[in-house]
């Protein structure tokens, strides 16, 4: 990670929430993500690390559902907006940091959530091993990723292989429904849940 990387994201912070799946301003899109997260996460109360939290939209969605959420992002302007968005609503806290080695307590999280960040990290296998150490013995990784029409991203098979490489069982869920994105999509979008092997 370089400070230039975080500056690039800082510059995008002001318009980041304009995308339907980022700002969740449309009630139908918001409802789709809320239902998805409720189906993939253990029931609240539970402790969640939202890594690469951006403007904190998913963090706040979870906090309103009764989860305790620690958001980490290396772009100070993203963290400033996430903090402002959460306001005095209880249950969420945001810090500036590199998600490759977050300053969070090992073994403390029921969920490590990450949407649209893993694909861009230089050493995703190493990072997933680090994130797995953050989990409680019954904790789970919830990764939302894609292999986008731009050519960027990770395929479902690549993410499943990475999760399995970290010593977890992986379960993939396709996210084809336009309700998640505010429009029909034709590329590959999905969530992968990783749990410790039984
Ligand atoms: C595509 S946005 C996703 C934001 C959020 N997860 C969401 O889905 O709304 C990627 C975010 O990851 C952050 N990010 C990228 N690399 C990072 C790193 N190494 N450490 C911390 N944050 C990072 C960026 O600053 C940006 O806020």
Boltz pocket constraint, residues with backbone or C-beta under 6 A from the ligand:
constraints:
  - pocket:
      binder: B
      contacts: [[A, 1], [A, 5], [A, 6], [A, 9], [A, 10], [A, 21], [A, 22], [A, 51], [A, 52], [A, 53], [A, 54], [A, 55], [A, 56], [A, 57], [A, 58], [A, 72], [A, 73], [A, 74], [A, 75], [A, 78], [A, 97], [A, 98], [A, 99], [A, 100], [A, 114], [A, 115], [A, 116], [A, 117], [A, 120], [A, 121]]
      max_distance: 6.0
